[in-house]
Every structure is written in C-alpha cells, then in structure tokens.
Amino acid sequence: KEQDYGISFIRLFAMFLIITCHILQYYDIVYAWVLNVGVQIFLIVSGYLYGAKKIESTLSFIKKQFKKILIPYWVFLSLVCITYYIFHPYYLNIKNIILSYLSVDTMLGIEHLWFIEYILVCYAITPLLNIVRDKYINNANNLAIATLVTMACIEVLCIPLPLKGIYINCFVFGYFLKNSEKRDMLKKK
C-alpha cells in the first residue's frame, strides 16, 4: 500500500496550526483564533479518509470508532479527575464530570478537548453518508446536490443543539470530496 505523503503533510501542517493557536491563546494574542482552522483541516482530512471506507455493519463500525476515541479519552479524563482531586478539588463538580465522560462538555483546564464530541458525531453519521454516497456516486451532479443537501440538513439539525454544523460539515465535505475523486477514477477505467 503506497503511503500518501500529501495527507501526512496536511496533517502535520494542521497540527502546527493548532499548537501555534494554543500557544498564542496562552499569551492572549487575538490572532490565535485564525490558526484554529487547523481543526477544520483535520476534519476535512478525516472525512476524506473515511470516504474510502466500505461499512459492512453500522453498529460494528460505530462501536469500533467510539472505542478508539473514548477509551483513551476516558483514561485521560480519569487521570485529570484524580489530579484535580489531589491538587485542585475545587475544579471538580459532579455535573461537569458526568458531562465530560459523556463527551458533551469539557472540564476546566482541558477545554481544548471540545472536539471529541464532534469526532464522535462524525463517526456516527458516516454510515448515513455511505448510504447517500452509494445512491449517488455514479452521477456527478446528483452527488454534488446530495452533498449540499446533506450539509444543509446538518446545519439545520445543529440549530437547536450545542453543536456547530460547520465542523461536522468539514468532515462531510472531505467525505464527499474523496467520493467525487473515486467516481472520477472509476470513470477513467
């Protein structure tokens, strides 16, 4: 299997942007938020990579992806809770701990892990994206329309939720970008 150095370079660049963003945030430099675009780049790349996957079992896929994210996150969160209990017990409150373990909030001091919730949502909708892809992949116009409709639906569905649809749509864009590329490759054969 050939290594895609382009994807690795893009990931490295996004990581550099995010690290620089955090450093600038620490020093309260306003331009920090411009560099936060690294998160969107990571989501587009993730969508692009997941766009190539064939999902046989929705439940198995979601379970595997959630375990891959949640187990390390929960271990880290447990270490944070223990550390806070020992050194800063006033940082802890039951509601925030529960919401953090459910990945719908973050605790004081680890707010930079807000994206965990978005990754989980992206993984949860990937089987639905597979269905849309399989239905429209053979027609470029229909695939483009399906992409736009999917993205519009996500924006509307996120209105009452504490989620920003733009982050999820970065993943969706990357997902359908890969499938547009895959469709073009199939045509050439």
Steps between C-alpha positions, in 0.01 A plus 500: 500500500651829390547766768322826425753762606262780399253397771783469753626847410151650533458337842840631612409850379162487681674381817746790476207744464320360804810497722582857397136596565524364856829679565357831375184446707715454809654842435155643421595596143188569295632335183500163672148428380600535134733203546217292643424413136727201565201328663293541183793368294521190720125443461518533120791255489313256726191521280718447194659189651167359620348565158697205369365256759233243431290439809363148526336533842387838629497394863844335483645806324362747755599280794857464369538874430352606833729259690800636310421853622323451832727252677814721482286807573344338807840384627635853458188648662537263796862610548388864484228436759749330734750783455233764559372312806851503649616849400193706400181340640309825443532437120276194534122487502288191436296647214809607308672164558197308370461729197870462425480121508197521269712722272249784495711740707857539617647567840684812601857484375434251219265710291723432198339154481166649386548332161447147640123551478531600134714201407242269657216667306699471178558129560132452584383656171757321281270200435229746384753668272579155358134456408487839326830429324391159375178644363654793312865414426438422132368846417719807564209746510296284736802442725563876518133569576492221760810650662346847520166367628678289763703799615189722513314238704789480747499879541124497567518204738777669700299818562330373820811308608815628667692395187634710216401343171801648324735257678292197407467632146879516467496124550209461254680714241815288529293182481327599178820648355656154525197342337497755220864409438416128521216545249735675258752215532227243428403693186857493367519119527 
